[in-house]
Amino acid sequence: MFLKPGESKRVTIELNDRSLAYFDVKTNQWVVDADTFNLSLGGSSQDIRLNAKLVNSFRQELSTTTSNPLPRSALNSVLVEKPPVKTGGVFQQTVE
């Protein structure tokens, strides 16, 4: 977004599951750790005007669908297929 000098606009930034995720090469999937994340907003790194904390209470391992970096509106039109994964335990994962 570009603003002219003196101009102001309200901005909404939507964070989803992928916003705080990183790719774990050991498990080969996207992960969001249980942690407190510091958010800083400003005109530049030298001009921070707002600080906030975001608490994620539990670790999340994201599925292929939720780790897709597309906007939520585009996700509805994209079909991601993944074969069933046998975990070797009591559970069996299937993606529909």
trRosetta pair geometry for C-beta under 8 A, 3 or more apart (Angstrom, degrees):
i j d omega theta_ij theta_ji phi_ij phi_ji
1 9 6.7 -121 172 67 142 138
1 11 6.5 -141 13 -98 160 126
3 7 4.3 -161 -171 83 93 107
3 8 6.9 33 -147 -91 145 29
3 9 6.5 -155 -94 5 113 103
4 7 4.3 78 55 -10 77 130
14 72 7.5 -75 131 -3 147 124
15 19 4.1 -93 -156 35 83 170
15 20 7.2 42 -177 -29 120 94
15 54 7.5 -31 85 -132 169 163
16 19 5.5 128 50 -20 51 101
16 66 7.8 -150 153 -168 112 84
16 72 6.6 166 -83 -61 144 105
17 20 7.7 -85 -178 41 34 85
17 21 6.5 37 143 -41 70 123
17 32 6.4 -120 -171 -26 73 142
17 60 6.6 -106 -153 121 108 151
17 62 5.5 140 141 -106 127 123
17 66 4.9 4 64 166 149 114
17 67 7.4 -81 107 -81 112 52
18 21 5.0 -64 -144 23 44 125
18 30 6.7 -20 -119 170 78 154
18 62 6.8 87 -82 -133 71 170
18 66 6.9 -174 -48 151 91 68
18 67 5.6 124 -97 -143 105 45
18 68 7.4 -105 -62 65 149 32
18 69 6.0 -166 152 -98 159 61
20 32 4.9 67 95 -132 100 108
20 37 5.8 -100 -124 -67 127 160
20 54 7.6 -141 -75 103 142 134
20 56 6.6 -175 104 -39 160 149
21 30 4.3 33 166 175 138 106
21 31 6.1 144 -151 68 85 28
21 32 4.8 -66 -87 -65 73 82
21 60 7.8 -78 -95 86 102 104
21 62 5.8 -24 -113 -8 152 140
21 67 6.4 -120 118 -125 166 91
22 30 7.2 164 82 -149 21 68
22 31 6.2 -31 63 62 70 82
23 29 7.4 -152 -146 121 66 17
23 30 5.6 -44 -94 -94 62 65
23 31 7.7 118 -126 15 17 81
24 27 4.6 23 103 37 121 98
24 28 7.3 -59 91 -8 74 17
24 29 6.2 -6 51 63 98 59
24 30 7.5 143 9 -122 81 15
24 31 4.7 35 -22 -1 122 129
25 28 6.9 28 -159 -78 35 54
27 31 7.0 80 58 -52 135 125
27 61 7.0 -83 135 -130 149 126
29 61 5.5 49 110 -170 137 98
29 62 6.6 -178 165 60 100 66
29 67 7.3 -152 -172 -48 75 160
30 61 7.4 133 82 -164 53 52
30 62 4.2 -28 84 50 106 119
30 66 8.0 -144 75 97 131 81
30 67 3.8 150 21 -122 147 132
31 59 6.8 -12 -171 -172 101 96
31 60 6.9 158 -157 84 52 56
31 61 5.5 -22 -103 -105 79 63
31 62 7.0 -151 -78 5 27 85
32 56 5.9 -103 148 179 113 163
32 59 6.9 169 88 -155 59 48
32 60 4.4 10 50 50 102 103
32 62 7.0 74 -11 -41 95 106
33 56 7.2 112 94 86 47 130
33 59 5.6 -20 -136 -110 42 87
34 56 5.8 -140 -128 109 42 85
34 57 6.0 -14 -141 151 102 23
34 58 5.1 -19 -88 -128 113 15
34 59 4.8 -68 -23 -48 90 67
35 55 8.0 -143 109 -144 35 53
35 56 5.9 16 48 54 58 101
36 53 5.5 -9 -177 -170 105 112
36 54 7.3 152 -162 76 55 43
36 55 5.1 -21 -107 -102 78 74
36 56 7.8 -173 -84 25 31 66
37 53 7.0 145 75 -160 46 58
37 54 4.6 -20 63 63 101 97
37 55 7.7 -171 21 -79 72 26
37 56 6.9 41 -10 -5 108 104
38 51 6.8 -20 -171 -164 95 97
38 52 7.7 150 -159 81 51 41
38 53 6.0 -31 -102 -103 57 70
39 50 7.9 -18 115 117 92 92
39 51 7.0 150 83 -158 58 46
39 52 4.6 -16 62 64 108 89
39 53 7.2 -175 16 -87 84 19
39 54 5.9 61 -24 -14 117 109
40 48 4.9 -39 -176 -135 112 124
40 50 7.2 156 -155 86 44 57
40 51 5.3 -9 -103 -104 75 75
41 48 7.1 107 71 -151 32 71
41 49 6.3 -54 99 60 79 82
41 50 4.3 -4 54 59 105 105
41 51 7.9 -163 22 -71 70 35
41 52 8.0 18 -2 7 105 102
42 45 7.4 129 72 -93 122 17
42 47 4.5 176 164 104 120 67
42 48 4.0 -117 -34 -108 145 33
42 49 4.7 137 -105 3 84 78
42 50 7.0 179 -61 25 73 68
43 47 4.1 -20 53 92 97 138
43 49 7.3 63 -10 -17 80 117
44 47 4.7 65 45 25 79 101
45 48 7.2 3 -161 -52 35 94
48 51 6.6 42 160 -60 123 92
56 60 7.5 -88 180 -3 127 109
62 66 4.6 -126 -162 91 100 104
62 67 4.1 125 116 -62 128 96
63 66 5.1 79 51 19 81 96
63 67 6.7 -160 84 -5 36 94
63 82 8.0 -152 -177 25 96 153
63 95 7.3 149 -169 -106 130 118
64 67 6.0 -66 -139 43 25 105
64 68 6.9 49 155 -49 60 91
64 80 5.2 -156 120 147 112 139
64 82 5.3 140 19 -50 147 140
64 95 7.6 -1 39 -116 113 158
65 68 6.1 -39 -167 -6 31 116
65 75 7.2 93 -178 -165 84 116
65 80 5.1 -177 -88 53 73 131
65 95 7.6 164 -26 -151 117 123
68 75 6.1 137 83 -110 130 102
68 78 7.0 -174 172 95 161 142
68 80 6.4 -151 -61 -51 136 148
70 74 4.2 -108 170 89 118 120
70 75 5.2 155 90 -66 113 73
70 78 6.2 102 36 8 167 151
71 74 4.9 85 60 11 79 103
71 75 7.2 -134 98 -17 40 87
72 75 5.5 -46 -147 21 35 119
72 76 7.5 43 158 -25 60 93
73 76 6.6 -48 -170 17 33 111
74 77 6.0 -67 -163 41 48 102
74 78 6.3 33 147 -17 78 116
75 78 5.8 -70 -143 41 36 106
80 95 7.9 -64 104 164 83 143
81 95 7.1 153 -153 104 45 123
82 85 7.6 -18 143 -34 110 101
82 95 4.7 55 59 29 94 156
83 95 7.9 77 87 35 4 109
84 92 6.6 18 179 167 119 97
84 93 6.2 167 -158 91 69 61
84 94 4.5 -22 -105 -103 106 72
84 95 7.1 -167 -86 13 54 73
85 92 7.8 178 85 -165 51 59
85 93 4.7 2 55 61 92 116
86 92 5.9 -19 -118 -127 62 93
87 91 5.2 18 35 79 145 86
87 92 6.5 -150 14 -98 91 42
87 93 6.5 88 -39 -9 106 97
